[in-house]
Amino acid sequence: MSAPASDYLFTIRGMDCAGCARSIERGVAQLGGVQSCELSFATERLRVSGVVAQNAIIERVRELGYEAVAPTPVAVPAPLAAPPSFLQFLLARNDTRLALLGALLVLPGVVLHELLGWDAAWISGLALLAMALTIVPVARSAWRALRVSRELNINALMTLAAIGAVVIGAYVEAGLVMVLFALGEALEGYTATRARHAIKSLIEVVPQTALRLGTSCCESGCEERVPVAELRVDDVIVVRPGERIPMDGTVRAGTSTVNQAPITGESRLIEKQPGAELFAGSINGEASLELTVTRLAADTTIARMIRLVEEAQERRAPVQRFVDQFARYYTPAVVVLALLVAALPPLLFGQPFWNPDAATFGWLYRGLALLVVACPCALVISTPVSLVSAMSTAARNGVLIKGGAFLEALSKVRVVAFDKTGTLTAGRPTVVAVRSVACLEPAGAALGDCDPCNELLAMASAIERRSEHPLAHAIVTASAQRGLDARVPAAEGVTALVGRGVSGRVGGQEVLIGSHRHFDADIAHDAAHCAAAARDAALGHTPVMVRVQGNYAGTITLADTVRDSSREAVAQLRAMGLRAVVMLTGDQRATAERIGADVGVTDVRAELLPEQKVAAIQALQREYGPVAMVGDGINDTPALATASVGIAIGGASGGTNQAMETADITLMSDDLRQLPFALGLSRAAMRTVGINVALSIGIKLVFLALVLAGVGTMWMAVLADMGTSLLVTLNGMRLLGYRLRLPPGTTDG
């Protein structure tokens, strides 16, 4: 019986470029028993699965010249230190310090030999010394990759080119090529470090300590400052005005407004009262809050977000896998081409092989220059830096994308399908109309706000405060919003009447609240109100009727209301050129048509069972192409799984943690305007990837032509590749500041 496979996770130190990551990945993959091996240059994390010893993996990475460290689990990641300057980065490592010294030594050769044409032994000597200082780590890395992985990497190409340049007497070229290459690698490592710092900036919103109501103090109620890792579920902590909330929990005491933007991306302040949920990393407003801890530090929403974002950065998109595969065959192919370029023209056409005259480039020199042109660094880094920047931007704006593959898939979406209840609508009843028999407004008034209507709502609220029913909660909330809580005394003798409603006494008066059906069967009520209630019911609303002291008093109508952001989000999606925006619901057609018209969707499909929603998604895919399904993350799981991209709304699924596990993409708040933002970001990311790949290959082709024509030098090719690597990195990092830009006339929220 074979031993079970193990999964390992390591942090890799010492990488300067994406090519380093590929060499390590390939070397580890060749170990016996390794089943899968993936290394992300963006996160420096190596994942290995197979029947292999951990020490064997660490030793293989060390053989390749790098360091593998098994990460130690921590409850809360420590805040990041400020990123170093480029000079600090260069001075921090021995090989980059040597590159800096080499640059000073080769500088006279650049000015006097390359630009002014002077020739002197001391110039060549300094150039050779510069090459000697910088070639050792490069050649050592090339030899390790060749010995361990049987791989010709970019370091091997640069070593061959530099040695060849010495052989043909181009000493300044040899030194300059190695110095520029070493500095270019350092610059790529530096920009990757800066990008990594921006990516991990989510960590900075996690407080490291909390003010706990003392459990070990001598006096009850005293406070003690403790690390968040020491907090346990049900501990009570105090959050002062303006402080970041250190743990997930519920408000135990106090009322304040909270900025949840770091977690959910919501721009508005959210009012929090006792019982309300709070997220670690949110910012408290103007008043102190007492918070009951509901999750350990390692399980808070922000901690889970950080882990999921890091894991997402390691999932490669199809376009990234294509680029990696292309680069794997590209370098050996160019080596073969360089040999042919150096050998065939002299052999077949009598062209000069050697170049004793510095003004004439022989075909050996052109072949060596072609090796330099072959450097694939810019191409390999062009895709991951763009995808990682986009996913980090999404996370900071409350959109959790679980991998580059889903980001790429979202960019191709042509149709968005929405669930209705809990997605386009709030998913909970709200009072939309109050009609008292003594109402001073017309019977069809949308929301009676006269004194008799307020009296009716206050009486009903006094009874419903004792109930946990969703309709009762809606009535109590509406009464509180109108400031009616103190208008009538507390209810007494509240009794649930099974199948009929609820009754009690308010200020000595008997009050009964029941359904329209119950009143139709047993209790006389106003004919106009009866007709209005029937119309409301036909629209999918829920009318409840109230009797006071045996007399019909009025009707309160409740409905699931459209989210404030739904209309705007749908309008933005349509403005972005989607072929259709569809609503899928199990609700009755009349209600669905009304909500659909209100929101602005292009197609409404109603009275669907879960399996019929799946069929509807499949039909949309056949008709239009890739489809994104937006739902609550639990009830719509089959449809979310069937769609090209499944998108869950965190606030609608009973908790963001559940939503984060169910879909490809999670909107961390109920604000649907995050969806157009995510769609626009995905399209911008794929455009950036396309531009980066085109730049990387296009500049290669230009210098390939220059080299073959005999006018391109080796140091120019290195400088161009270094510049291209920096250009595509900075272009990809532009996505860290992405903002949605809509066509003129479209509201941008």
Legacy VTK file of the C-alpha trace (Angstrom):
# vtk DataFile Version 3.0
C-alpha trace
ASCII
DATASET POLYDATA
POINTS 749 float
0.000 0.000 0.000
1.498 3.354 -1.105
2.073 6.168 1.379
-0.485 8.998 1.362
0.401 12.220 -0.429
1.315 15.277 1.644
0.769 18.963 0.926
3.505 21.478 1.710
3.632 25.262 1.665
6.884 27.243 1.628
7.936 30.859 1.355
10.797 31.237 -1.140
13.486 33.846 -0.520
16.001 35.276 -2.985
13.984 35.447 -6.227
14.541 38.462 -8.456
12.378 37.606 -11.456
9.622 35.329 -12.703
12.308 33.260 -14.454
13.736 32.367 -11.027
10.311 31.097 -10.026
10.066 28.917 -13.135
13.520 27.410 -12.501
12.607 26.527 -8.892
9.230 25.154 -9.917
10.780 22.943 -12.558
13.595 21.758 -10.290
11.248 20.777 -7.454
8.817 19.110 -9.873
11.608 16.701 -10.912
11.931 15.303 -7.383
10.704 11.732 -7.100
7.169 11.512 -5.716
6.178 15.106 -6.469
2.678 15.137 -7.968
2.153 18.886 -8.334
4.306 21.950 -7.804
3.376 25.612 -8.252
5.383 28.684 -7.267
3.929 32.196 -7.421
6.535 34.897 -7.951
3.956 37.475 -6.836
3.443 35.954 -3.381
6.758 34.008 -3.077
4.773 30.933 -2.024
5.593 27.404 -3.207
2.916 24.698 -2.967
4.016 21.085 -3.363
1.900 17.939 -3.212
3.122 14.354 -3.343
4.849 11.502 -1.569
8.037 13.421 -0.822
9.858 14.522 2.324
9.755 18.175 3.338
13.525 18.240 3.821
14.021 16.996 0.270
12.089 19.972 -1.066
14.014 22.433 1.094
17.329 20.886 -0.003
16.351 21.015 -3.706
15.481 24.707 -3.432
18.817 25.298 -1.664
20.615 23.419 -4.473
19.100 25.903 -6.912
20.484 28.810 -4.887
17.382 29.952 -3.014
15.867 29.489 0.436
12.633 27.676 1.294
11.004 28.511 4.615
7.946 26.745 6.009
5.655 29.593 7.128
4.702 29.689 10.795
0.950 30.081 11.385
0.095 33.374 13.083
-3.275 34.571 14.301
-2.891 38.012 12.766
-0.259 39.025 10.180
2.093 41.727 11.431
1.873 45.168 9.797
4.194 45.664 6.843
7.345 47.735 7.143
7.712 50.584 4.678
9.220 49.371 1.381
12.910 50.260 0.859
14.203 52.697 -1.737
15.986 51.233 -4.778
19.385 52.204 -3.366
18.537 50.556 -0.025
17.413 47.470 -1.937
20.721 47.349 -3.849
22.816 47.765 -0.704
20.944 45.045 1.216
22.441 42.059 -0.691
25.954 41.102 -1.637
25.303 40.354 -5.344
23.475 43.661 -5.870
26.244 45.561 -4.064
28.705 43.981 -6.493
26.470 45.016 -9.399
26.505 48.586 -8.113
30.317 48.501 -7.887
30.487 46.981 -11.359
28.403 49.848 -12.725
30.963 52.340 -11.423
33.841 50.338 -12.960
32.241 49.998 -16.402
31.127 53.630 -16.579
34.434 54.907 -18.138
34.084 52.264 -20.860
30.535 53.391 -21.659
31.557 57.042 -22.007
35.020 56.712 -23.531
34.747 53.503 -25.579
31.107 53.054 -26.568
30.259 56.745 -27.073
33.611 58.394 -27.998
35.354 55.410 -29.584
38.492 55.550 -27.408
40.445 52.383 -26.792
42.802 51.773 -23.890
43.991 48.782 -21.869
42.845 50.302 -18.566
39.326 50.770 -19.945
39.206 47.098 -20.953
40.677 46.088 -17.588
37.997 47.923 -15.636
35.309 46.400 -17.847
36.663 42.882 -17.285
36.773 43.500 -13.537
33.151 44.677 -13.654
32.214 41.504 -15.511
34.106 39.333 -13.033
32.275 40.914 -10.095
28.824 40.392 -11.598
29.117 37.129 -13.573
29.781 34.790 -10.628
26.228 34.700 -9.119
24.701 34.622 -12.606
26.933 31.776 -13.819
26.407 29.864 -10.556
22.625 30.100 -10.981
22.916 28.987 -14.611
25.009 25.949 -13.642
22.615 24.938 -10.868
19.608 25.115 -13.177
21.430 23.117 -15.844
22.682 20.489 -13.375
19.530 20.101 -11.297
16.701 20.860 -13.724
18.409 20.241 -17.075
17.243 23.707 -18.008
18.872 26.471 -20.031
17.619 29.576 -18.260
18.238 33.244 -18.923
21.296 33.214 -16.654
22.903 30.604 -18.915
22.203 32.724 -21.982
23.715 35.835 -20.414
26.777 33.902 -19.223
27.390 32.477 -22.695
26.926 35.893 -24.268
29.383 37.583 -21.876
32.036 34.880 -22.263
31.595 34.976 -26.033
32.033 38.752 -25.998
35.346 38.323 -24.131
36.473 35.700 -26.646
35.923 38.083 -29.571
37.561 40.975 -27.704
34.457 43.027 -26.898
35.513 43.567 -23.282
33.469 46.667 -22.566
30.425 44.961 -24.105
30.982 41.934 -21.866
31.220 44.014 -18.700
28.331 46.285 -19.672
26.042 43.368 -20.535
26.614 41.683 -17.173
26.260 44.899 -15.151
23.059 45.903 -16.952
21.654 42.400 -16.562
22.445 42.318 -12.825
20.941 45.768 -12.313
17.929 44.804 -14.419
17.319 41.712 -12.296
17.640 43.848 -9.175
15.208 46.416 -10.594
12.697 43.682 -11.403
13.065 42.297 -7.887
12.615 45.776 -6.454
9.458 46.541 -8.445
8.085 43.119 -7.460
8.768 43.982 -3.818
6.898 47.265 -4.220
4.002 45.463 -5.905
3.986 42.842 -3.150
3.812 45.603 -0.563
0.827 47.188 -2.315
-0.829 43.780 -2.626
-0.464 43.020 1.088
-1.626 46.451 2.238
-4.880 44.808 3.350
-2.933 43.585 6.373
-2.472 47.161 7.570
-6.152 47.412 8.543
-5.784 44.658 11.150
-5.202 46.067 14.683
-2.717 44.096 16.744
-4.211 44.792 20.200
-7.631 45.287 21.759
-9.013 46.880 24.925
-10.690 44.018 26.782
-13.063 44.512 29.684
-10.891 43.006 32.392
-11.216 39.351 33.234
-8.064 39.282 35.325
-8.295 42.730 36.893
-9.034 43.265 40.542
-12.052 45.464 39.851
-15.090 44.578 37.787
-15.334 46.525 34.555
-11.689 47.650 34.344
-9.950 47.553 30.977
-6.746 45.835 29.865
-4.837 46.144 26.578
-4.160 42.631 25.183
-2.933 41.149 21.860
-5.861 40.153 19.660
-4.474 36.599 19.498
-5.338 36.215 23.197
-9.020 37.085 22.731
-11.597 34.321 22.853
-15.193 34.055 21.659
-17.604 35.888 24.015
-14.883 38.194 25.368
-16.048 41.815 25.578
-13.839 44.566 24.161
-14.181 48.344 24.068
-13.717 50.284 20.820
-13.184 53.994 21.338
-14.247 56.710 18.880
-12.034 56.782 15.788
-10.358 53.429 16.512
-10.188 50.475 14.158
-12.327 47.573 15.285
-9.908 44.751 16.174
-12.228 41.698 16.024
-15.399 40.437 14.378
-18.317 40.589 16.781
-21.690 42.055 17.687
-22.462 45.323 19.425
-23.135 44.689 23.120
-23.683 48.305 24.121
-23.522 51.696 22.460
-24.618 53.278 19.197
-22.223 54.652 16.597
-21.585 54.939 12.868
-18.907 52.703 11.369
-16.830 52.983 8.206
-16.766 49.466 6.704
-15.019 50.507 3.477
-11.793 48.551 4.212
-13.830 45.322 4.304
-16.967 45.810 2.209
-16.021 48.732 -0.015
-19.097 50.700 1.091
-18.478 54.434 0.888
-21.253 55.433 3.313
-21.124 55.215 7.088
-23.252 52.430 8.599
-25.165 52.986 11.833
-24.559 50.258 14.402
-26.833 49.545 17.365
-26.862 46.719 19.946
-27.039 43.385 18.134
-25.477 44.682 14.898
-22.549 42.816 13.340
-19.098 44.431 13.169
-16.071 43.498 11.043
-12.456 43.632 12.198
-10.642 46.395 10.342
-13.679 48.706 10.186
-13.296 52.191 11.671
-15.518 53.269 14.566
-17.165 56.686 14.404
-18.190 59.184 17.019
-19.108 57.003 20.026
-17.622 54.167 22.058
-18.894 50.643 21.478
-18.757 47.495 23.568
-18.235 44.499 21.309
-18.812 40.807 22.037
-16.226 38.766 20.130
-17.772 36.178 17.797
-14.694 34.822 15.988
-11.073 34.164 16.880
-8.431 36.454 15.363
-7.418 33.857 12.781
-11.041 33.490 11.605
-12.119 37.126 11.273
-13.534 38.248 7.955
-10.433 40.343 7.182
-8.071 37.463 8.075
-10.019 35.112 5.807
-10.017 37.751 3.067
-6.227 38.069 3.267
-5.781 34.282 3.043
-8.201 33.968 0.136
-6.602 36.859 -1.748
-3.155 35.291 -1.313
-4.474 31.934 -2.503
-6.229 33.640 -5.416
-2.966 35.232 -6.551
-1.496 31.745 -6.913
-4.272 30.443 -9.186
-3.082 31.068 -12.713
-5.417 32.303 -15.406
-5.459 30.467 -18.771
-3.614 33.360 -20.398
-0.895 33.152 -17.717
-0.513 29.405 -18.207
-0.169 29.986 -21.951
2.552 32.601 -21.434
4.431 30.295 -19.021
4.280 27.411 -21.502
5.360 29.706 -24.326
8.347 30.957 -22.322
9.389 27.380 -21.506
9.939 26.557 -25.188
10.867 30.071 -26.286
14.325 30.236 -24.655
15.697 26.914 -26.015
14.313 27.782 -29.439
16.192 31.091 -29.437
19.427 29.292 -28.432
19.081 27.067 -31.481
18.304 30.114 -33.625
21.397 31.906 -32.254
23.595 28.946 -33.252
22.106 28.946 -36.733
22.561 32.713 -37.057
26.220 32.425 -36.031
27.012 29.429 -38.271
24.874 29.410 -41.432
25.740 32.776 -43.084
29.517 32.125 -42.821
29.139 28.510 -43.958
26.644 29.035 -46.782
27.286 32.575 -47.977
30.874 33.295 -46.988
29.872 36.017 -44.524
32.404 37.055 -41.811
32.209 34.863 -38.712
34.727 36.820 -36.594
34.710 40.584 -36.216
38.253 41.908 -35.783
37.055 45.341 -36.830
34.959 46.867 -34.046
32.898 48.739 -36.636
31.773 45.503 -38.244
29.572 42.968 -36.457
30.404 39.443 -37.572
27.803 36.678 -37.375
29.272 35.254 -34.174
28.646 38.587 -32.471
25.108 38.692 -33.899
24.464 35.194 -32.573
25.707 36.243 -29.139
23.533 39.369 -29.248
20.596 37.151 -30.143
21.143 35.204 -26.910
20.771 38.466 -25.029
17.638 39.371 -26.979
16.181 35.994 -25.947
15.731 37.105 -22.318
12.052 36.258 -21.547
11.794 38.173 -18.253
9.482 40.909 -19.533
7.198 38.350 -21.182
6.973 36.117 -18.118
6.245 38.990 -15.699
3.782 40.733 -18.051
0.741 38.658 -17.060
0.972 37.881 -13.309
1.761 41.459 -12.251
-1.407 42.663 -14.018
-3.683 39.956 -12.610
-2.355 40.253 -9.065
-2.691 44.058 -9.109
-6.280 43.758 -10.343
-7.261 41.195 -7.693
-5.692 43.313 -4.956
-7.590 46.398 -6.132
-10.799 44.391 -6.182
-10.217 43.191 -2.602
-9.566 46.719 -1.347
-12.877 47.761 -2.906
-14.911 44.951 -1.351
-14.800 42.462 -4.250
-13.136 39.122 -3.535
-11.991 37.365 -6.735
-10.761 33.833 -6.091
-8.176 33.615 -8.864
-6.858 34.920 -12.152
-8.960 32.360 -14.017
-12.166 33.913 -12.658
-10.935 37.429 -13.393
-10.299 36.395 -16.992
-13.665 34.608 -17.191
-15.486 37.702 -15.874
-13.918 39.854 -18.601
-15.567 37.609 -21.223
-19.069 37.725 -19.701
-21.762 38.955 -22.085
-24.836 38.369 -19.894
-25.473 38.896 -16.177
-28.316 36.979 -14.521
-29.615 38.131 -11.134
-31.597 36.300 -8.517
-34.407 38.549 -7.267
-34.980 38.007 -3.564
-31.985 39.048 -1.515
-30.047 40.159 -4.582
-31.927 42.799 -6.557
-34.208 43.229 -3.557
-33.217 43.566 0.101
-34.531 40.087 0.924
-36.469 41.268 3.950
-39.920 42.876 4.284
-40.268 46.622 4.725
-43.357 48.713 5.497
-44.382 50.376 2.214
-47.861 51.655 3.089
-49.965 52.492 6.180
-53.721 53.110 5.774
-55.789 54.080 8.787
-59.563 54.274 8.504
-59.198 57.789 9.888
-56.390 58.627 7.452
-56.377 62.212 6.224
-54.751 61.143 2.950
-56.333 59.280 -0.007
-56.833 55.558 0.514
-54.239 54.784 -2.169
-51.468 56.818 -0.521
-48.118 55.085 -0.841
-47.088 55.520 2.780
-49.535 57.232 5.134
-47.703 59.690 7.366
-50.603 61.480 8.995
-51.321 61.325 12.727
-53.958 58.521 12.549
-51.601 56.389 10.409
-48.765 56.971 12.854
-51.068 55.987 15.719
-51.965 52.767 13.877
-48.305 51.937 13.248
-47.368 52.663 16.880
-50.136 50.374 18.198
-49.062 47.563 15.870
-45.411 48.042 16.795
-46.191 47.764 20.515
-47.680 44.314 19.885
-45.051 43.133 17.372
-42.099 44.004 19.638
-42.769 40.700 21.393
-42.558 38.697 18.138
-39.550 37.369 16.196
-41.448 37.150 12.899
-39.793 39.027 9.955
-43.012 41.009 9.371
-43.034 42.007 13.035
-39.442 43.208 12.797
-40.318 45.325 9.747
-43.223 47.001 11.585
-41.090 47.697 14.664
-38.299 49.142 12.471
-40.728 51.422 10.595
-42.165 52.685 13.891
-38.671 53.417 15.224
-37.732 55.272 12.045
-40.747 57.566 12.547
-39.849 58.112 16.203
-43.044 56.474 17.499
-41.478 54.159 20.098
-42.645 56.237 23.080
-46.033 57.187 21.628
-47.967 54.291 23.214
-47.256 52.158 26.316
-45.762 48.688 26.102
-48.123 45.900 25.107
-49.388 43.413 27.665
-50.731 39.887 27.336
-49.352 39.384 23.835
-50.564 36.055 22.425
-49.860 34.385 19.088
-53.060 33.153 17.455
-52.038 30.195 15.293
-53.094 30.741 11.702
-54.744 34.090 12.494
-52.180 36.590 13.822
-51.208 38.084 17.160
-53.167 39.938 19.845
-52.522 41.905 23.044
-53.465 44.979 25.060
-52.016 48.430 24.466
-53.042 51.115 26.939
-56.020 49.019 27.989
-57.229 48.524 24.402
-57.463 45.091 22.776
-55.430 45.004 19.575
-55.452 42.214 16.969
-53.102 42.043 13.986
-53.953 39.459 11.326
-53.802 38.549 7.665
-56.205 39.856 5.048
-57.509 36.308 4.628
-58.367 36.076 8.339
-60.170 39.442 8.267
-62.086 38.420 5.114
-63.282 35.281 6.862
-64.115 36.585 10.347
-63.796 40.348 10.794
-65.681 43.145 9.088
-63.455 45.764 7.462
-63.578 48.739 5.092
-64.437 47.797 1.474
-62.026 50.321 -0.053
-59.235 49.049 2.170
-60.160 45.479 1.236
-59.823 46.300 -2.475
-56.509 48.115 -1.882
-55.180 45.098 0.078
-56.203 42.784 -2.765
-54.342 44.982 -5.256
-51.269 44.983 -3.025
-51.369 41.195 -2.733
-51.580 40.879 -6.526
-48.343 42.883 -6.730
-46.619 40.487 -4.354
-46.980 42.671 -1.253
-48.166 41.438 2.136
-51.042 43.406 3.718
-51.769 42.910 7.427
-54.901 44.347 9.039
-55.362 45.796 12.516
-58.438 45.721 14.795
-58.622 47.918 17.919
-61.324 47.363 20.554
-63.313 45.180 18.144
-63.296 47.732 15.292
-61.277 47.612 12.080
-58.526 50.267 12.371
-56.517 50.003 9.176
-53.991 48.126 7.050
-50.198 48.010 7.072
-48.647 46.787 3.806
-45.195 45.226 3.670
-43.018 44.261 0.716
-39.532 43.158 -0.188
-38.109 46.422 -1.536
-35.611 46.930 -4.344
-32.073 47.664 -3.141
-31.042 51.286 -3.479
-28.097 50.238 -5.649
-29.955 47.816 -7.960
-31.284 50.311 -10.519
-27.940 52.086 -10.772
-25.985 48.837 -11.069
-28.239 47.493 -13.829
-28.040 50.799 -15.718
-24.240 50.721 -15.467
-24.083 47.123 -16.709
-26.257 47.929 -19.695
-24.112 50.986 -20.444
-21.048 48.714 -20.473
-22.413 46.859 -23.505
-23.720 43.622 -22.018
-26.012 41.777 -24.418
-28.615 41.104 -21.718
-29.287 41.680 -18.006
-31.700 38.989 -16.820
-33.659 38.367 -13.616
-34.286 34.757 -12.559
-36.758 34.180 -9.736
-39.073 31.630 -8.239
-41.569 34.378 -7.428
-44.896 34.798 -9.249
-44.770 36.477 -12.635
-46.706 39.638 -11.721
-44.338 40.435 -8.867
-41.291 39.566 -10.974
-42.443 41.758 -13.882
-43.019 44.695 -11.536
-39.574 44.374 -9.902
-37.914 43.807 -13.290
-39.469 46.937 -14.765
-38.518 48.933 -11.682
-34.891 47.797 -11.794
-34.479 47.976 -15.567
-33.471 44.423 -16.528
-33.909 43.382 -20.152
-35.485 39.974 -19.474
-37.551 38.482 -16.628
-37.934 34.737 -16.091
-40.265 33.944 -13.215
-41.744 30.982 -11.286
-38.491 28.990 -11.619
-37.519 26.086 -9.379
-33.769 25.715 -8.609
-33.307 23.172 -11.407
-35.171 25.469 -13.797
-32.768 28.295 -12.929
-29.932 25.978 -13.944
-31.690 25.280 -17.258
-32.203 29.021 -17.764
-28.470 29.664 -17.231
-27.604 26.945 -19.752
-30.041 28.425 -22.275
-28.515 31.887 -21.840
-25.039 30.423 -22.364
-26.144 28.787 -25.616
-27.774 31.997 -26.827
-25.289 34.650 -25.732
-22.046 33.033 -24.521
-20.434 33.366 -21.066
-22.934 34.189 -18.292
-22.363 35.524 -14.776
-24.936 34.543 -12.139
-25.407 36.811 -9.119
-27.147 35.296 -6.097
-27.087 34.982 -2.344
-24.432 32.273 -2.293
-26.576 29.568 -0.654
-30.076 29.231 -2.158
-28.764 29.745 -5.685
-25.794 27.394 -5.409
-26.775 25.166 -8.410
-27.175 28.187 -10.697
-23.969 29.790 -9.377
-22.062 26.569 -10.097
-23.523 26.275 -13.607
-22.762 29.852 -14.680
-19.456 30.780 -16.297
-18.821 32.962 -13.223
-20.730 32.618 -9.934
-21.001 35.834 -7.910
-22.276 35.858 -4.323
-23.390 38.836 -2.252
-21.805 38.659 1.180
-24.483 40.504 3.084
-27.287 38.449 1.578
-26.120 34.969 2.469
-26.300 35.047 6.224
-22.687 36.117 6.627
-19.751 36.994 4.401
-17.704 33.967 5.495
-20.233 31.564 3.971
-20.465 33.637 0.806
-16.687 33.713 0.414
-16.681 29.907 0.220
-19.529 29.417 -2.248
-18.796 31.474 -5.349
-15.993 32.418 -7.724
-16.410 36.088 -6.806
-17.916 37.623 -3.668
-19.270 41.151 -3.270
-18.511 41.893 0.367
-21.416 44.349 0.759
-24.996 44.604 -0.485
-24.025 47.419 -2.866
-24.534 45.958 -6.351
-22.532 48.814 -7.880
-19.497 46.739 -6.975
-20.463 44.414 -9.843
-19.971 46.952 -12.690
-16.725 47.945 -10.970
-15.542 44.308 -10.970
-16.573 43.804 -14.599
-14.803 46.986 -15.687
-11.704 46.018 -13.683
-11.583 42.550 -15.270
-11.784 44.041 -18.751
-9.080 46.592 -17.908
-6.872 43.799 -16.512
-7.135 41.693 -19.656
-6.490 44.736 -21.857
-3.385 45.440 -19.771
-2.239 41.832 -20.135
-2.680 42.067 -23.902
-0.720 45.328 -24.072
2.055 43.915 -21.883
2.413 40.747 -23.945
2.409 42.782 -27.160
5.076 45.134 -25.782
7.230 42.248 -24.579
7.123 40.365 -27.878
7.106 43.464 -30.091
10.265 44.955 -28.593
11.933 41.543 -28.869
11.118 41.394 -32.573
12.440 44.923 -33.132
15.783 44.102 -31.515
15.897 40.741 -33.255
15.686 42.617 -36.569
18.341 45.131 -35.455
20.705 42.339 -34.387
20.272 40.411 -37.617
20.847 43.616 -39.567
24.122 44.093 -37.711
23.224 47.388 -36.022
21.990 46.124 -32.630
24.472 45.681 -29.791
24.314 43.337 -26.832
24.194 46.081 -24.240
21.386 47.837 -26.122
19.402 44.574 -26.076
19.890 44.170 -22.301
18.934 47.782 -21.700
15.806 47.343 -23.824
14.795 44.179 -21.979
15.373 45.827 -18.610
13.283 48.791 -19.717
10.538 46.522 -21.049
10.389 44.545 -17.794
10.050 47.771 -15.851
7.487 49.128 -18.312
5.171 46.091 -18.167
5.489 45.943 -14.370
4.548 49.587 -13.940
1.759 49.223 -16.511
0.347 46.258 -14.600
0.625 48.116 -11.285
-1.496 50.949 -12.723
-4.446 48.664 -11.998
-3.850 49.269 -8.278
-5.459 52.685 -8.818
-8.256 51.568 -11.167
-11.561 53.463 -11.140
-14.638 52.621 -13.168
-15.170 54.988 -16.090
-18.659 54.892 -17.569
-19.964 56.319 -20.847
-21.116 59.971 -20.659
-24.591 60.325 -19.178
-24.327 57.180 -17.025
-24.443 57.645 -13.252
-21.240 56.414 -11.626
-22.513 56.364 -8.072
LINES 1 750
749 0 1 2 3 4 5 6 7 8 9 10 11 12 13 14 15 16 17 18 19 20 21 22 23 24 25 26 27 28 29 30 31 32 33 34 35 36 37 38 39 40 41 42 43 44 45 46 47 48 49 50 51 52 53 54 55 56 57 58 59 60 61 62 63 64 65 66 67 68 69 70 71 72 73 74 75 76 77 78 79 80 81 82 83 84 85 86 87 88 89 90 91 92 93 94 95 96 97 98 99 100 101 102 103 104 105 106 107 108 109 110 111 112 113 114 115 116 117 118 119 120 121 122 123 124 125 126 127 128 129 130 131 132 133 134 135 136 137 138 139 140 141 142 143 144 145 146 147 148 149 150 151 152 153 154 155 156 157 158 159 160 161 162 163 164 165 166 167 168 169 170 171 172 173 174 175 176 177 178 179 180 181 182 183 184 185 186 187 188 189 190 191 192 193 194 195 196 197 198 199 200 201 202 203 204 205 206 207 208 209 210 211 212 213 214 215 216 217 218 219 220 221 222 223 224 225 226 227 228 229 230 231 232 233 234 235 236 237 238 239 240 241 242 243 244 245 246 247 248 249 250 251 252 253 254 255 256 257 258 259 260 261 262 263 264 265 266 267 268 269 270 271 272 273 274 275 276 277 278 279 280 281 282 283 284 285 286 287 288 289 290 291 292 293 294 295 296 297 298 299 300 301 302 303 304 305 306 307 308 309 310 311 312 313 314 315 316 317 318 319 320 321 322 323 324 325 326 327 328 329 330 331 332 333 334 335 336 337 338 339 340 341 342 343 344 345 346 347 348 349 350 351 352 353 354 355 356 357 358 359 360 361 362 363 364 365 366 367 368 369 370 371 372 373 374 375 376 377 378 379 380 381 382 383 384 385 386 387 388 389 390 391 392 393 394 395 396 397 398 399 400 401 402 403 404 405 406 407 408 409 410 411 412 413 414 415 416 417 418 419 420 421 422 423 424 425 426 427 428 429 430 431 432 433 434 435 436 437 438 439 440 441 442 443 444 445 446 447 448 449 450 451 452 453 454 455 456 457 458 459 460 461 462 463 464 465 466 467 468 469 470 471 472 473 474 475 476 477 478 479 480 481 482 483 484 485 486 487 488 489 490 491 492 493 494 495 496 497 498 499 500 501 502 503 504 505 506 507 508 509 510 511 512 513 514 515 516 517 518 519 520 521 522 523 524 525 526 527 528 529 530 531 532 533 534 535 536 537 538 539 540 541 542 543 544 545 546 547 548 549 550 551 552 553 554 555 556 557 558 559 560 561 562 563 564 565 566 567 568 569 570 571 572 573 574 575 576 577 578 579 580 581 582 583 584 585 586 587 588 589 590 591 592 593 594 595 596 597 598 599 600 601 602 603 604 605 606 607 608 609 610 611 612 613 614 615 616 617 618 619 620 621 622 623 624 625 626 627 628 629 630 631 632 633 634 635 636 637 638 639 640 641 642 643 644 645 646 647 648 649 650 651 652 653 654 655 656 657 658 659 660 661 662 663 664 665 666 667 668 669 670 671 672 673 674 675 676 677 678 679 680 681 682 683 684 685 686 687 688 689 690 691 692 693 694 695 696 697 698 699 700 701 702 703 704 705 706 707 708 709 710 711 712 713 714 715 716 717 718 719 720 721 722 723 724 725 726 727 728 729 730 731 732 733 734 735 736 737 738 739 740 741 742 743 744 745 746 747 748
